[in-house]
Amino acid sequence: MFDKIKGQEQAINILKRSIKERKIASSYLFHGPEGVGKFTTALYFAMAVNCLAESEEERPCGQCISCYKTSQLNHPDLFYVFPAPNFKVTSRGEIEDNKLLAEYEKFISNKRESPWKEFFFGGNIEIRIDSIRLLMSRINLSAVEGRYKVFIIENADMMNISTANAFLKTLEEPPKDTIIILTSARPESMLQTIHSRCQKVSFYKLSRQIIEEELTEERGVDQIVARMVARIADGNMEKAISMAEEQDNDSREQALKFMQFALNRDDLGFISFIDYYRSSKTQSELKEIIQNLIIWVSDLLFSQESPDDVVNVDKLQFLDSVAQKIPALDIQLNNFILFLETMLKKLEGNVNPHLISIEIYFKLVRLFK
């Protein structure tokens, strides 16, 4: 099952070797960018160390009862800690408030069935000291069914100082049958004393090719959508899968329409078109259009220099004809892409979306003159 984790061969080899040589560390820090497989790897590692398959080469098999329980986050020897609102957990680890329990169960269901989808809790989230105290109370108990007790702490950088200091006591001398795995995209925010007690395992951004292959071959996503999403996702598989699920070709076509208004100097048509994007309610849609504009403009450059890298492969003739109208193509287009990225940041900073749209339009008109 480790083969399902794409682009993290170095991390997987470290973990597989530790199992084979029986040199499993008591604590790990899986660190790297968002959405590249840290949690999934932690879960598969937890499956592997308690897998019931006879051959070590087959672990995790993904089929035995131990693997199944771990994958469903309900193995008695798996303890999962994550940033959450105050669930008011009792000393027995129970959530007695029905509303809070329903929110917890909804989160766990999302984590099991579609972990790439972002989940939004109703309150402020952090890793709370109550969760760490509960972990501490369980860490000295014997394993119930497996060889090891595995504690996964996701986004461990979201411990506050008091929680982190309490957790340090657990890291000092965990029992021999215990594995603690921390995951973080911001390890620099964690206490250095936590770093020093963990074996660090690095994770990296995924290549566009890996993301495209996952989307097209494993999830049946259209090739053009897969290329577009892989470009925007910037190495984040979770983001790519989520975008591909939501993506229709509308934002792609809207970005093309945006560009064609500028090409034709159709100011009135553009004003009518962009009027829809005046409010903050349409901000996410405008963001997608700008992201797609970046791809279209990049394709103008690729159409002349490396056609194999073009995303909108069905529009090569159009791209080629437009590209030939732009003097000093590479300099102008690279500068324009930087400009669009700046506009995206302004949009995220709550600058008026209508003004951003107009600024992009007139910049495009000057580009195409």
N, C-alpha and C positions, 0 to 999 in steps of 0.2 A: 504493500500500500504506500510505502514511502515514494514509489515511482509516480504517484499522483501529484506530488508536490513539485512544481516546475521551477527551474531556474535557481534552485538552492542546493546544488549538488555538494558544495563544500560543507554546509551545515549538516546535511543528511549523512554524509560520509563520516563526520565526526561522531554523530550519535550512533550510527550502525556499528562503528568500530568500538565504541565504548561498551555496547551490548555484547559484541562478539568476544572482546577481551575481558569482559566482566570488570570493567573499570568505570562504572557509572558514578558520576559525581553526585554529591548530596544536594547541590544547588547549581542552577544554570541561570544565565541571563541571556535570553534571546533578544537581540537588539537589531533594529534596522527600520527602513521606511514603513509607512502604513500600507496595509493591504498586500503584503508580499508572502504571507504564509507562516508567520511566526506562531499564531495560535494553533493553526491546523497541524503544524509540525509538533508543537507541544502535546496536542491531543494524540497524534499518531505515536509519539514516543511513549506516552502513558499507556496506549494500547499495546505497544510492543513489549514493554517490560512485564506486563501481566498476561500476555497472550498465551493461550492454551495449546497452540500448535506445537507438535512434537519437534519439528525442525526449526532451529533458530533462524535459518535463512528465510523461512516463511513468515516470520513475525515482523509486523502485525499481520495476521491473516485476514482480519476484517470480517470473519465469519463465525468465530467461536463466541460463546455467550459472554466471555469477558470483554472481547473487542466490541461486541454489540452494546453492552451496558456502558462502556466508556464513550462510544460514539454518541450515545443518547444522554450523556452527562449524568447518568444515574448509577454508576458503579460505586459500591460502598467504600472503595479505597481511593476514590477520586474526589478531591475537594477543590472546587472552582471558586475563585475570588475575582470580582470585577468591580469597576467603579459603578456605584449605584446611589440612588437616594436613600434616605434613612428608612429601611424596611422594619425597624423596631424588632430586630431578631431577638428571640429569647435565648437564654443560656443553653437551651437544648437545640438551638439552630432552627427554630420554627418561626414562621411569620403568621401572627394571629389575626392581624387586620385583613379582612377579606379583600378590600380594594388593593392594598399593597401586595397581597399574595397573587391576585390576578395579574398585576403588572409584572411581577417577578416571573410568573409562569409564561406570560406572553413573550418576555425577553428570552427565556430559555427555549421556547418553541422556535423563535426566530433564529436563535443560535444553532439549533439542530437542523432546521430545514432550509434556511436561506441566510447563512452567516455573512454573506456579502452585502446584505441590506442593512443600512444604518438604522439603529433603533434609538428612539428618543424617549427618555423617561420624563415623567411629569414634574420632577424636582431636580435640584442641583445634585450632581453626582461627584463622588470621590470614593477612594478605598477607605472605609471607615475603621476606626480602631476596634469596634465591636466584631467586625469580620476577622480581624487579626487575632483577637482574643479567642474567638471560636476556633480558629485554626490552631492556636497554641494549645487549646484544651484537647484537641483531637490528635495532635502530632505524636503524643507519647502513647497512644493506644495501639494495640497490635493490629496488623492488617487483618481484614475480615475474610477476604476471598483470594486476594492476589499475593504475589511475592513482595510487592512494594505498595506503600501508600504514596500517591502522587498529588502534590498541591500545585495547581496552576494559578498564578496571579497575573491576570491580564492587565495591561497598561499600568504596570507597577509604579510608574512615575507619578501616578495620581494619588499616592499616599501623602497625607500631610506630615509635618515633622514629627508630631507625637505618635502617629501611626507607624511611621518609618522607624522611629527609635524603639518602639515596642517590638516591631518585627525583627530588629537586629538580634534580639535575645534568642529568637527561634533559629536564626541562621548560624549562631555560634556553634552549637553542637546538636544538630538534628539526629534522631535515631538512625541506625544503619539501614533500616528498611524504608527509608523516607527519601523521596526526590522532590525538591522544590524547583519549580520553573517559573521564572519571572519573564514577562514579555514587555517590551517598551520600544516606542518609536522616538522617545526623548530621554535616553539614558543619562544625558548630561544633567537632567533635572533631579536625578536620584542621589542619595548620599553616597559618597565615595566609599564609606565603610561597607555599604551593601555590595558595591561593585567588587570590592576586594575579597568578599566571601563567596563569590559566584564564579563558575567557569563561564566565560563569555563566548557566545556563539553568534557570529555575524550573519545577517541577512541583507540582501541587496535588491535594488530596483530590478524589475523584470524587463527584458528586452521587448520591443514591439513585436518581434517575430513570435516569441513565446506566447504573448497575449493574443495575437491574431490566431495562432494555431489552436489555443484553448477555446476561443470563441467559435471558430469555424468548424473544427473537427470534433470537439466534445459537446458543443452547445448549439450547433446548427445555425449560427449567426451568418447573415449575408456577408459576403466578402468585403463589400464597400463599407458597410456599417462596422465590421470588425476592424478594418484599417483605420477608419475615422476614430473609433473609440480608443484603439490602441495608441493613437497619436495624442489624444486628449488626456488619457489616463496617466501618462507620465510614469509608467512602471508599476502602477498600482492595480493588481489583478481584481481586487474587490470592487474598486471603482469602475473598472472596465466591465465587469459582469453586470453590475447594477445599471450602468449606463446602457449597455446593450439590451437589457430587458426592457428599459423604458423607451429606448430609442426607436422612433420611426424616422423616416427620411424627411420629415417636415422641416426640422431645423436646418438640415442640409439645403433643402430647396429654398427656404427663406433667406439663408445666407447668399445663395446664388442670385436670388431676386434682388437683394440688397446691392450686390455687386453690379448687377445689370442696370439698375437705376443710375448708378454712378457712371457706368460706361456710356449710357445714352443721354447723360445730362438731364434726366427726367426729374427735375426738382419737385414738381407738383405731384407726380406719381409717388416719389419717395415720401413726401410730407404726409400723404394719405396713408401710405403703407406703415410708416413709423408711428402714427398717431396711437396705434394699439399699445405701444410700449411706453406710454407715459407714466404708468403707475408702478409702484413697488410690487404689485401683485404679479406683474409680468416680467419681473427682473430676472427670474431663473430662465425664462424662455429667451430673453435678450442675451443672457450670458451664453447660452448654447449657440445662439446665432454668431456671436463674436468668436467663440471657440471654433465654429465651423468656418468663419471667415479666415481665421488663421490657417486652417487647413487648405482652403481654396487658394489663398495667396502663396502658401508654401508650394502648392501644386503648380502654380505658374512658374516658379523657379525650377522645380523638379522636371517640368515638362521639357525644359531646354537642356538641363544638365544630367538628370538621371531619371528617365521615364519609368523605370521599374519601381521607383519610390512614390509615384503618384498614387494618392488615395482615390480620387474620383476618376478612375480609369475609364469610365464610360463617357467622359467629357474631354478626352485628350485633344481632339481637334479644336474644340472651343478654347481650351487652355493655351494651346500653341498659338492660335490666332491673336489672343489677347496679349500673350507674353511678348510677341514680336512688336507690339506697339509701344512697349515701355523701354526708354533709353536707360543705359546703365542698370540693367535689370537686377543683378545680384545685390548691388548696394542699396537701391531703392526698396526692393522687396524685403531685404533683411531689416532695414530701418523701419519699414511699415509693420512688420511682424512685432518688433519691439514696441512700437506705438500701440498696437492692439493689446499686447500683454499689459501695458500700462493702463489702458482703458479698462481691462478686466479687473485690475486691482482697484481702480477708482470705483467701479461698479460695486465691488464687494465692500468698499468703504462708504456706501450709501450716497454717492454723488448722484445727482438727478439723472436717471436713465435716458430720458428724452434728450438732454443736452449731450450726453455721451454718444448717442446714436447720430445726432447731427454732426458732431465733431468728426466722427469716423467717416460719415458720408462725404463731407467736403474734402477730407484728406484723400479719400479714394478718388474723387473727381480730379484732384490735382495730380494724383499718381497716373491716371489714365489719359491726361490731356495730350 
